[in-house]
Amino acid sequence: MSVPHPGGDPNANLYAQLKRDVLDRVPQITAVEFVPDDIEAKQLRAIFDPTRLDPPTGPDSPELTIKWYRQEPDDWFRINYTDPNTGFHAGWHQDEDHPDLGQAHFQYSTANTEDRWGIRFKHETPSLILWEIIEELLKDVRPTYQYANEES
């Protein structure tokens, strides 16, 4: 069961910054939406072009959803990637769901397996953390975990 955020609203200005500084600059992402809209902005949704991913997926577009709350001493966030074509899910969470794994953890699931472990980010700034996550998703996570159990 997921532990809800302890309170407060996400920072819409932070979402605009993450969109402008990170998501709009990733060539595999074709659209970024504020959910439910840019006034309330409770989360961001980035849509990937399935043909621009390596390896390609499709026909449906994978999504990256971002929920981020600025708070002291540490931000609370959940960044989740979902590929509807394969059922693959990957998430980077800094929340209270798994205190045994530390402040932040990575988790993934496929049709045949799932796992999670504690992680540390190289950066503290939200934009740099998001860059780090997207880079890891594209260069390591998808190739290593999404396709790990497929027959060659």
Backbone hydrogen bonds in HBPLUS format (Angstrom, degrees):
<---DONOR---> <-ACCEPTOR-->    atom                        ^
c    i                          cat <-CA-CA->   ^        H-A-AA   ^      H-
h    n   atom  resd res      DA  || num        DHA   H-A  angle D-A-AA Bond
n    s   type  num  typ     dist DA aas  dist angle  dist       angle   num
A0014-LEU N   A0011-ASN O   2.99 MM   3  5.22 121.2  2.35 101.0 115.7     1
A0015-TYR N   A0011-ASN O   3.12 MM   4  6.58 153.6  2.19 150.0 157.4     2
A0016-ALA N   A0012-ALA O   3.02 MM   4  6.34 154.7  2.09 147.4 153.8     3
A0017-GLN N   A0013-ASN O   3.01 MM   4  6.28 153.2  2.09 144.5 151.8     4
A0018-LEU N   A0014-LEU O   2.83 MM   4  6.15 161.3  1.87 156.6 161.4     5
A0019-LYS N   A0015-TYR O   2.90 MM   4  6.06 158.2  1.95 149.3 155.2     6
A0020-ARG N   A0016-ALA O   2.96 MM   4  6.11 169.4  1.97 148.6 151.6     7
A0021-ASP N   A0017-GLN O   2.75 MM   4  5.73 172.1  1.76 159.2 162.0     8
A0022-VAL N   A0018-LEU O   3.01 MM   4  5.41 144.5  2.14 130.6 138.5     9
A0023-LEU N   A0018-LEU O   3.11 MM   5  6.47 152.9  2.18 152.4 156.6    10
A0024-ASP N   A0019-LYS O   2.81 MM   5  5.69 157.8  1.86 163.3 162.0    11
A0025-ARG N   A0022-VAL O   2.92 MM   3  5.44 153.7  1.99 117.9 126.6    12
A0026-VAL N   A0023-LEU O   3.34 MM   3  5.50 170.1  2.35 109.4 112.4    13
A0029-ILE N   A0026-VAL O   3.02 MM   3  5.58 158.5  2.07 119.5 126.2    14
A0049-ASP N   A0028-GLN O   2.88 MM  21  5.78 161.0  1.92 165.6 170.8    15
A0030-THR N   A0047-ILE O   2.80 MM  17  5.85 152.7  1.87 161.3 170.5    16
A0047-ILE N   A0031-ALA O   2.81 MM  16  5.19 167.7  1.82 155.3 158.0    17
A0033-GLU N   A0045-ARG O   2.78 MM  12  5.12 161.7  1.81 148.2 154.5    18
A0045-ARG N   A0033-GLU O   2.85 MM  12  5.12 151.8  1.93 150.4 156.6    19
A0035-VAL N   A0043-GLN O   2.81 MM   8  5.20 170.9  1.82 157.3 154.8    20
A0042-LYS N   A0035-VAL O   2.69 MM   7  5.76 140.3  1.84 136.7 148.7    21
A0043-GLN N   A0035-VAL O   3.07 MM   8  5.20 139.5  2.24 148.5 153.7    22
A0041-ALA N   A0037-ASP O   2.80 MM   4  5.42 151.3  1.88 151.3 161.0    23
A0044-LEU N   A0066-ILE O   2.94 MM  22  5.05 155.3  2.00 140.8 148.9    24
A0066-ILE N   A0044-LEU O   2.91 MM  22  5.05 156.6  1.96 144.3 148.0    25
A0046-ALA N   A0064-LEU O   2.79 MM  18  5.04 167.8  1.80 151.4 155.6    26
A0064-LEU N   A0046-ALA O   2.88 MM  18  5.04 153.2  1.96 144.6 151.9    27
A0048-PHE N   A0062-PRO O   2.91 MM  14  5.34 179.2  1.91 157.1 157.4    28
A0052-ARG N   A0049-ASP O   3.00 MM   3  5.45 152.0  2.08 115.5 123.9    29
A0057-THR N   A0050-PRO O   2.98 MM   7  4.92 163.1  2.01 134.4 139.2    30
A0063-GLU N   A0082-THR O   2.96 MM  19  5.44 156.1  2.02 152.3 158.5    31
A0082-THR N   A0063-GLU O   2.89 MM  19  5.44 156.4  1.95 155.7 162.7    32
A0065-THR N   A0080-ASN O   2.79 MM  15  5.26 158.0  1.84 152.2 157.0    33
A0080-ASN N   A0065-THR O   2.94 MM  15  5.26 155.8  2.00 148.2 155.5    34
A0067-LYS N   A0078-ARG O   2.96 MM  11  5.30 158.4  2.01 152.0 158.7    35
A0078-ARG N   A0067-LYS O   2.91 MM  11  5.30 153.2  1.98 149.7 156.0    36
A0069-TYR N   A0076-TRP O   2.77 MM   7  5.17 167.8  1.79 168.1 170.8    37
A0076-TRP N   A0069-TYR O   3.04 MM   7  5.17 162.3  2.08 150.5 155.3    38
A0077-PHE N   A0094-GLN O   3.01 MM  17  5.20 151.7  2.09 129.3 138.2    39
A0094-GLN N   A0077-PHE O   2.83 MM  17  5.20 170.8  1.84 151.9 153.8    40
A0079-ILE N   A0092-TRP O   2.93 MM  13  5.20 158.3  1.97 146.9 154.0    41
A0092-TRP N   A0079-ILE O   2.83 MM  13  5.20 160.0  1.87 151.8 158.2    42
A0081-TYR N   A0090-ALA O   2.73 MM   9  5.14 168.3  1.74 161.3 165.6    43
A0090-ALA N   A0081-TYR O   2.92 MM   9  5.14 155.9  1.98 144.8 150.2    44
A0083-ASP N   A0088-PHE O   2.96 MM   5  5.31 163.5  1.99 154.9 158.0    45
A0086-THR N   A0083-ASP O   3.29 MM   3  5.81 141.0  2.45 111.2 119.4    46
A0087-GLY N   A0083-ASP O   2.86 MM   4  5.66 139.6  2.02 156.5 169.5    47
A0089-HIS N   A0109-SER O   2.99 MM  20  5.28 154.9  2.05 154.6 158.7    48
A0109-SER N   A0089-HIS O   2.86 MM  20  5.28 149.1  1.96 148.3 151.4    49
A0091-GLY N   A0107-GLN O   2.74 MM  16  5.21 159.1  1.78 155.6 157.7    50
A0107-GLN N   A0091-GLY O   2.87 MM  16  5.21 149.8  1.96 149.4 156.1    51
A0093-HIS N   A0105-HIS O   2.90 MM  12  5.46 170.2  1.91 166.9 169.2    52
A0105-HIS N   A0093-HIS O   2.84 MM  12  5.46 156.7  1.90 155.3 163.3    53
A0101-LEU N   A0098-HIS O   2.91 MM   3  5.61 163.6  1.93 123.2 128.6    54
A0102-GLY N   A0099-PRO O   3.27 MM   3  5.37 165.1  2.29 106.2 110.6    55
A0119-ILE N   A0104-ALA O   2.99 MM  15  5.58 160.8  2.03 127.8 129.9    56
A0106-PHE N   A0117-TRP O   2.88 MM  11  5.62 160.7  1.92 167.2 167.9    57
A0117-TRP N   A0106-PHE O   2.97 MM  11  5.62 151.2  2.05 154.5 163.6    58
A0108-TYR N   A0115-ASP O   3.00 MM   7  5.76 157.1  2.05 161.8 165.9    59
A0115-ASP N   A0108-TYR O   3.10 MM   7  5.76 153.0  2.18 151.3 156.5    60
A0110-THR N   A0113-THR O   2.75 MM   3  5.31 162.1  1.78 165.0 167.3    61
A0129-ILE N   A0125-THR O   2.89 MM   4  6.14 155.9  1.95 161.0 169.1    62
A0130-LEU N   A0126-PRO O   2.91 MM   4  6.14 162.9  1.94 154.4 158.7    63
A0131-TRP N   A0127-SER O   2.96 MM   4  6.22 156.0  2.02 144.5 151.2    64
A0132-GLU N   A0128-LEU O   2.94 MM   4  6.09 160.1  1.98 143.0 148.6    65
A0133-ILE N   A0129-ILE O   2.93 MM   4  6.24 154.8  2.00 150.5 157.1    66
A0134-ILE N   A0130-LEU O   2.94 MM   4  6.17 169.0  1.96 156.5 158.6    67
A0135-GLU N   A0131-TRP O   2.89 MM   4  6.02 165.8  1.91 155.4 159.8    68
A0136-GLU N   A0132-GLU O   3.00 MM   4  6.14 159.2  2.04 144.1 150.1    69
A0137-LEU N   A0133-ILE O   2.81 MM   4  6.02 157.1  1.86 151.2 158.2    70
A0138-LEU N   A0134-ILE O   2.99 MM   4  6.19 167.5  2.00 155.0 156.5    71
A0139-LYS N   A0135-GLU O   2.95 MM   4  5.96 162.6  1.98 152.0 157.3    72
A0140-ASP N   A0136-GLU O   2.88 MM   4  5.25 152.3  1.96 137.3 144.0    73
A0141-VAL N   A0136-GLU O   2.84 MM   5  6.04 164.6  1.87 148.9 153.9    74
A0142-ARG N   A0137-LEU O   3.01 MM   5  5.81 172.7  2.01 152.4 153.5    75
A0144-THR N   A0140-ASP O   2.86 MM   4  5.71 155.2  1.92 152.0 160.1    76
A0145-TYR N   A0141-VAL O   2.83 MM   4  5.55 165.0  1.85 151.7 156.9    77
A0146-GLN N   A0142-ARG O   3.05 MM   4  4.84 132.7  2.28 119.7 133.4    78
A0150-GLU N   A0147-TYR O   3.40 MM   3  5.50 168.8  2.41 108.2 111.1    79
